[in-house]
Amino acid sequence: MSERTLPLVLINLGGEMLYILDQRLHALNTSDDNSEKGVWSENDRKRVMNDIVGTMFGKTFMDELLKPQQLYSHRTMKTVLTRLAHASIMRLNPASMDRLYELMVMAFKYQVLLCPRPKDLLLITYNHIDTIREFVKDTPVVGNKVDETHRKIIEIYSSLPEGEFQLLRQTLLIFFQDMHVRVSLFLKNQLQNPNGRFVLSTSGPVPYGMDVPGLIRTFDRKGREVRRSEFPTGGSYTSPIRKGCFDLHGDRVIRLGMNMYTINHPEETHTSKAHSVKTDDTPNLLAKEELNLLARLMGSMKADDTPKTETGFRINLFTTDQEEEEAEASSGAEEPLFGVINIQAMQDEQAATQLAEIAGQFAEGEEQPENLSSSKGDELLAMMDDL
């Protein structure tokens, strides 16, 4: 497996998370009958985006993330993204967070499957970064963090050989292979079958640098072409449009990784677990240990000081509270990944107690060396208390 996969996964999943949150926050502001309207303002929406992006692209955190390391399990990845989602005043209930993670994973999986060539995974990542940069364009400090991370991504990944990108793509496909969650947006556009598997087209432009299939050329010993013949390809292929830009700014050409959600269609962020295949969420011990360090770095980067009297606001990713309750009830038979999801912007004793209880889930059945004062799970959550 490629040891360069983790940064691309986190950035792309984080980008999809920001797309969805931005779409839902806009929807709350435009809905006349939504009970949550009026609880927050447009400034709150911008603050949520700035806080999450600022935490996600923090220099120390990203420096550690960009080091070669194994890809995390779904459970560990979801833990990181959950903490990122709660890096501001916003709170998501467990059903919303589960749905949010499913949407992130399925969107990025679709992009990986359609990626014309392995190196174009960078263009997908750059599309996410470009859109994230637009989210925080009014906050130069946060925008500079995004630019700095983008430069580091270019520096590290531009020199990788084609074989490394192929290995990176295979690592991603292994990571996504058991996820078959149905998404209404994909179903509506006939991009996904009822069983949750994607429909891949056999038509369109071929990858840059490749020839349109269908032609066989025969050469003699001296390298001269002596015969041509054609064969049916089973699809309608065209020549590549042009090469995408791999620089800090420019035309990426491909549309994969762009924001596919609109504020006019909040129902398109719905998923269905009817055909979901349960993934192996067994914690990866190596990833867990690495995550403790990342969590410490994340915990060291606080958002702007929050007034002591300020509390977080609640947001649903579903249209109504009834849908939230139904989704939560439908997943009641499954063991939840997290005991508590609601995290307030300010720290208090109750939050610390709740997080300590969650830590017990990671520590169960594990013996720790005497020189460690607590389990790795305890460290993980303790380090992220500051978010």
C-alpha positions in Angstrom: 0.0 0.0 0.0 1.1 3.5 -0.7 2.3 5.6 2.3 1.4 8.8 0.5 -2.4 8.2 0.5 -3.5 9.6 3.8 -3.1 13.4 3.0 -5.1 13.0 -0.2 -7.9 11.1 1.6 -8.2 13.6 4.4 -8.1 16.6 2.1 -10.6 15.2 -0.3 -13.0 13.9 2.3 -12.6 17.1 4.2 -13.5 19.0 1.1 -16.6 16.9 0.5 -17.6 17.5 4.2 -17.3 21.3 3.7 -19.4 21.1 0.5 -22.2 19.4 2.4 -22.0 21.6 5.4 -22.0 24.7 3.3 -25.0 23.5 1.3 -27.0 22.6 4.5 -26.1 25.9 6.2 -27.3 27.8 3.1 -30.5 25.7 3.1 -31.3 26.5 6.7 -31.0 30.2 5.9 -33.4 30.0 2.9 -36.0 27.6 4.4 -39.2 29.4 5.6 -40.5 26.5 7.7 -37.3 25.2 9.2 -37.3 25.4 13.0 -33.5 26.0 13.0 -33.7 29.2 11.0 -32.8 32.2 13.1 -30.6 30.2 15.5 -27.6 31.2 13.5 -26.6 34.0 11.1 -24.6 34.3 7.9 -21.6 35.2 10.0 -22.0 32.0 11.9 -21.9 30.1 8.7 -18.7 31.8 7.6 -17.2 31.2 11.1 -18.0 27.5 10.9 -16.2 27.3 7.5 -13.3 29.3 8.7 -12.8 27.4 11.9 -13.0 24.0 10.2 -10.7 25.0 7.3 -8.3 26.7 9.7 -8.0 23.6 11.9 -7.8 21.3 8.9 -5.0 23.2 7.2 -3.0 24.1 10.3 0.7 24.1 9.6 1.9 21.7 12.3 -1.0 19.3 11.7 -0.4 19.2 7.9 3.4 18.9 8.3 2.8 15.7 10.4 0.0 14.5 8.1 2.3 14.8 5.0 4.9 12.4 6.4 4.8 8.9 4.8 2.5 6.7 6.8 -0.2 4.0 6.4 -3.7 4.8 5.6 -6.1 4.9 8.6 -9.1 2.6 9.1 -12.6 4.0 8.5 -13.2 4.2 12.2 -10.1 6.3 12.8 -10.7 8.5 9.7 -14.2 9.2 10.9 -12.9 10.2 14.3 -10.6 12.8 12.7 -13.4 14.2 10.5 -15.8 14.2 13.4 -13.4 16.4 15.4 -12.9 18.6 12.4 -16.6 19.0 12.0 -16.9 20.1 15.6 -13.9 22.5 15.5 -16.3 25.4 15.6 -19.6 26.3 17.3 -21.6 23.8 15.2 -22.9 20.5 16.6 -24.0 17.4 14.7 -26.0 14.6 16.3 -24.8 11.0 15.7 -27.2 10.3 12.9 -26.1 13.4 11.0 -22.4 12.6 11.5 -22.9 9.0 10.2 -24.8 10.3 7.2 -22.2 13.0 6.6 -19.3 10.4 6.6 -21.2 8.2 4.2 -21.8 11.1 1.8 -18.1 12.1 1.9 -16.9 8.6 1.3 -19.3 7.8 -1.6 -18.6 11.1 -3.4 -14.8 10.6 -3.2 -15.1 6.9 -4.2 -17.1 8.0 -7.3 -14.3 10.5 -8.2 -11.6 7.9 -7.8 -13.4 5.4 -10.0 -13.8 7.9 -12.8 -10.3 9.3 -12.5 -8.9 9.2 -16.0 -5.4 8.3 -15.0 -3.8 7.8 -11.5 -1.9 11.1 -11.6 -5.2 12.9 -12.1 -6.0 12.2 -8.5 -3.9 15.3 -7.8 -6.3 17.3 -10.1 -9.2 16.0 -8.0 -7.5 17.1 -4.9 -6.6 20.5 -6.3 -10.3 21.0 -7.3 -11.2 20.4 -3.7 -8.5 22.8 -2.5 -9.5 25.5 -5.0 -13.1 25.4 -3.8 -12.1 25.4 -0.1 -9.9 28.4 -0.8 -13.0 30.2 -2.2 -14.9 29.4 1.0 -12.4 31.3 3.1 -11.5 34.1 0.6 -12.7 36.7 3.0 -10.3 35.5 5.7 -6.7 36.0 4.4 -5.1 34.2 7.4 -7.0 31.0 6.8 -6.6 31.4 3.0 -2.8 31.5 3.5 -2.9 28.2 5.4 -4.7 26.6 2.4 -2.1 28.1 0.0 0.8 26.8 2.1 -0.6 23.3 2.2 -1.3 23.4 -1.5 2.4 24.3 -2.2 3.6 21.4 0.0 1.3 19.0 -1.8 2.7 20.2 -5.2 6.3 19.9 -3.9 5.8 16.3 -2.6 3.5 14.8 -5.2 4.7 16.4 -8.4 8.0 14.3 -8.3 6.4 11.0 -7.7 6.7 8.4 -10.5 3.7 7.0 -12.3 4.0 3.7 -10.5 3.5 5.4 -7.2 0.3 7.1 -8.3 -0.9 3.7 -9.5 -0.2 2.2 -6.1 -1.9 5.2 -4.5 -5.0 4.6 -6.6 -5.1 0.9 -5.7 -4.8 1.8 -2.0 -7.8 4.1 -2.3 -9.8 1.4 -4.1 -9.1 -1.0 -1.3 -10.2 1.6 1.2 -13.5 2.1 -0.6 -14.2 -1.4 -1.8 -16.8 -2.4 0.8 -18.7 0.9 0.8 -21.9 0.6 -1.3 -24.2 3.3 0.3 -26.9 4.6 -1.9 -26.9 8.4 -2.4 -30.1 10.1 -3.8 -28.1 12.5 -6.0 -26.3 9.6 -7.7 -29.5 7.6 -8.0 -31.4 10.5 -9.4 -28.8 11.1 -12.1 -28.6 7.3 -12.8 -24.9 7.3 -11.7 -25.6 4.6 -9.2 -27.5 1.3 -9.3 -30.1 0.4 -6.6 -27.5 -2.0 -5.0 -25.2 1.0 -4.3 -22.7 0.3 -7.0 -21.7 3.0 -9.5 -22.4 3.0 -13.2 -19.2 3.6 -15.1 -19.5 5.0 -18.6 -17.7 3.5 -21.6 -17.6 6.7 -23.5 -16.0 10.1 -23.3 -12.4 11.5 -23.7 -9.5 9.2 -23.0 -6.8 10.2 -20.5 -4.3 12.8 -21.6 -1.4 11.3 -23.5 -3.4 8.3 -24.7 -4.8 7.4 -28.1 -8.4 6.7 -28.8 -8.8 2.8 -28.8 -9.9 0.9 -31.8 -6.8 0.9 -34.1 -4.2 -1.8 -34.4 -0.9 -0.9 -36.2 1.5 -3.5 -37.3 5.3 -2.7 -37.8 8.1 -4.6 -39.5 11.5 -5.3 -38.1 12.8 -1.8 -39.2 10.0 -0.1 -37.3 8.0 0.9 -40.4 4.2 0.7 -40.2 3.0 -1.9 -42.7 -0.6 -2.4 -41.8 -3.6 -1.0 -40.0 -6.8 -2.6 -38.8 -9.6 -1.5 -36.6 -11.7 -3.3 -33.9 -14.9 -2.4 -32.1 -14.3 -0.8 -28.7 -17.7 -1.2 -27.2 -17.8 2.5 -26.4 -17.7 6.0 -27.9 -14.3 7.5 -27.1 -12.8 10.9 -28.1 -9.4 12.5 -27.9 -8.4 14.1 -24.6 -9.5 17.7 -24.2 -6.2 19.1 -22.9 -3.8 18.7 -20.0 -5.0 19.9 -16.6 -3.0 22.4 -14.7 -1.0 21.0 -11.8 0.2 24.4 -10.5 -1.2 26.4 -7.6 -3.8 28.1 -9.8 -5.1 27.2 -13.2 -7.6 25.2 -15.2 -7.8 21.6 -13.8 -9.8 20.6 -16.9 -11.5 17.7 -15.2 -14.7 18.4 -13.1 -14.2 15.6 -10.6 -13.8 17.1 -7.1 -15.9 20.2 -7.8 -18.9 21.0 -5.5 -21.8 18.9 -6.8 -24.3 20.1 -4.3 -26.6 23.1 -4.6 -28.6 25.0 -2.0 -31.8 24.3 -3.9 -31.7 20.6 -3.5 -31.0 19.7 0.2 -32.7 16.3 -0.3 -29.8 15.3 -2.5 -27.6 14.9 0.5 -29.6 11.9 1.6 -28.2 8.4 1.6 -29.8 5.0 2.1 -28.3 2.2 4.1 -30.6 -0.4 2.6 -27.8 -1.9 0.5 -24.8 -0.8 2.6 -22.2 -3.4 3.2 -20.8 -3.2 6.7 -17.1 -2.3 6.6 -14.4 -3.6 8.8 -14.1 -1.0 11.4 -11.5 -2.8 13.5 -9.1 -0.1 14.8 -5.7 -0.1 13.1 -3.3 0.1 16.0 -0.6 1.8 14.0 -3.0 4.3 12.6 -4.4 4.8 16.1 -0.9 5.6 17.5 -0.2 8.0 14.7 -3.6 9.6 15.2 -2.7 10.4 18.8 0.1 12.7 17.6 -2.2 14.3 15.0 -4.8 14.8 17.6 -2.3 16.6 19.8 -1.5 18.9 16.9 -5.1 19.5 16.2 -5.8 20.2 19.9 -3.0 22.8 20.0 -4.7 24.9 17.3 -7.7 26.7 18.8 -10.1 28.9 16.9 -10.6 32.5 17.9 -11.4 32.9 21.6 -15.0 32.2 22.2 -17.0 34.3 24.7 -17.7 32.3 27.9 -21.5 32.8 27.4 -21.5 31.5 23.9 -22.8 28.0 23.1 -22.8 25.9 20.0 -25.8 25.5 17.7 -27.3 22.3 16.4 -27.6 21.5 12.7 -29.4 18.6 11.0 -28.2 17.2 7.7 -31.8 15.9 7.1 -34.8 18.0 6.1 -36.7 17.5 9.3 -36.2 16.4 12.9 -38.4 13.4 12.2 -36.0 12.2 9.5 -33.2 12.6 12.0 -35.0 10.5 14.6 -35.9 7.8 12.0 -32.4 7.6 10.8 -31.1 7.3 14.3 -33.7 4.7 15.2 -32.9 2.7 12.0 -29.2 2.4 13.1 -30.0 1.6 16.7 -29.3 -2.1 16.2 -25.7 -1.3 15.2 -23.0 -0.5 17.7 -22.3 3.2 17.4 -18.8 4.2 16.6 -18.9 7.1 19.1 -20.8 7.5 22.4 -21.0 11.3 22.2 -20.9 13.5 19.1 -22.1 16.9 20.4 -19.1 18.9 21.3 -19.4 22.6 22.3 -17.0 25.3 21.4 -16.2 26.1 25.0 -14.7 23.6 27.4 -16.4 22.6 30.5 -16.4 19.8 33.1 -19.3 18.0 31.6 -17.7 17.8 28.1 -14.5 16.5 29.7 -16.4 13.8 31.5 -18.2 12.8 28.4 -15.0 12.6 26.4 -13.5 10.5 29.1 -16.3 8.0 28.8 -15.8 7.8 25.1 -12.1 7.1 25.7 -13.1 3.9 27.5 -14.2 2.4 24.2 -10.7 2.6 22.8 -9.1 1.4 25.9 -11.3 -1.7 26.4 -9.3 -4.9 26.5 -5.9 -3.3 25.9 -2.9 -3.3 28.3 -0.7 -0.3 28.2 3.0 0.0 29.2 3.6 1.4 32.7 5.2 4.5 31.3 2.0 5.5 29.7 -0.5 7.3 32.0 -3.5 6.4 30.0 -4.7 4.4 27.0 -4.1 5.6 23.5 -7.8 6.2 23.2 -7.7 8.4 26.3 -4.9 10.4 24.7 -6.7 10.7 21.5 -9.8 12.3 23.0 -7.9 14.3 25.6 -5.7 15.9 22.9 -8.7 16.9 20.9 -10.6 18.5 23.9 -9.4 21.9 22.8 -11.2 21.8 19.5 
